[in-house]
Amino acid sequence: QYVKRARWMLLRNPANVPSDQAPKLAELLEANQALMTVYVMKASLKELWQPTNPWHWRAAWRNWQAMAMSSAIEPLIRFARKLA
């Protein structure tokens, strides 16, 4: 229930989380390792859309995909397969 109420906070970029909500977000992510993994993976996936050159993008994509596959989080693995 707590995670459900915090979904809008989780959808924000880490840089856009208001300072009064940052401690709540940190507490939530510390309490749930899988949620923390997905939150970090979401942020790193967004970074792929700002490549410096095509080869950096390709390496970053392969790195992200490998991290997703090794996460042992089934929805994240399915999402990575669909993106591939």
C-alpha positions in Angstrom: 0.0 0.0 0.0 2.9 2.4 0.8 4.5 1.8 -2.6 1.1 2.3 -4.3 0.8 5.7 -2.7 4.3 6.7 -3.6 4.1 5.8 -7.3 4.1 9.4 -8.5 7.3 10.0 -6.5 8.8 6.9 -8.1 7.9 8.1 -11.6 9.9 11.3 -11.2 13.5 11.6 -12.4 15.9 11.5 -9.4 16.9 15.2 -10.0 13.2 16.3 -9.9 12.2 14.8 -6.6 11.3 17.7 -4.2 13.7 18.0 -1.3 10.9 17.4 1.2 10.1 14.0 -0.5 13.7 12.9 -0.9 13.9 11.2 2.5 10.7 9.4 1.9 12.0 8.1 -1.4 15.3 7.0 0.1 13.4 5.2 2.9 11.2 3.5 0.3 14.1 2.4 -1.9 16.1 1.1 1.1 13.1 -1.0 2.2 12.7 -2.8 -1.1 15.7 -3.9 -3.0 13.8 -4.9 -6.2 12.1 -1.5 -6.3 15.5 0.2 -5.9 17.0 -1.9 -8.8 14.1 -1.0 -11.1 14.3 2.7 -10.1 18.0 2.9 -10.9 17.4 0.9 -14.2 14.7 3.4 -15.2 17.0 6.3 -14.7 19.8 4.7 -16.6 17.5 3.7 -19.5 16.5 7.4 -19.9 20.2 8.3 -20.2 20.4 6.2 -23.3 18.4 8.8 -25.2 21.2 11.3 -24.9 24.1 9.6 -26.7 27.3 11.3 -27.6 27.8 9.0 -30.6 26.2 5.8 -31.9 28.9 3.5 -30.6 28.6 4.9 -27.1 24.8 4.3 -27.3 25.3 0.7 -28.5 27.7 -0.1 -25.6 25.4 1.6 -23.1 22.4 -0.3 -24.4 24.2 -3.6 -24.2 25.3 -2.8 -20.7 21.7 -1.8 -19.7 20.3 -5.0 -21.2 22.9 -7.2 -19.5 22.1 -5.6 -16.1 18.4 -6.1 -16.7 18.8 -9.7 -17.6 21.0 -10.4 -14.5 18.6 -8.6 -12.2 16.4 -11.7 -11.5 13.4 -9.4 -11.7 11.1 -11.1 -14.1 9.1 -8.0 -15.3 12.3 -6.2 -15.9 13.7 -9.1 -17.9 10.5 -9.3 -20.0 10.7 -5.5 -20.6 14.3 -5.8 -21.7 13.5 -8.6 -24.1 10.7 -6.6 -25.6 12.9 -3.6 -26.1 15.6 -5.8 -27.8 
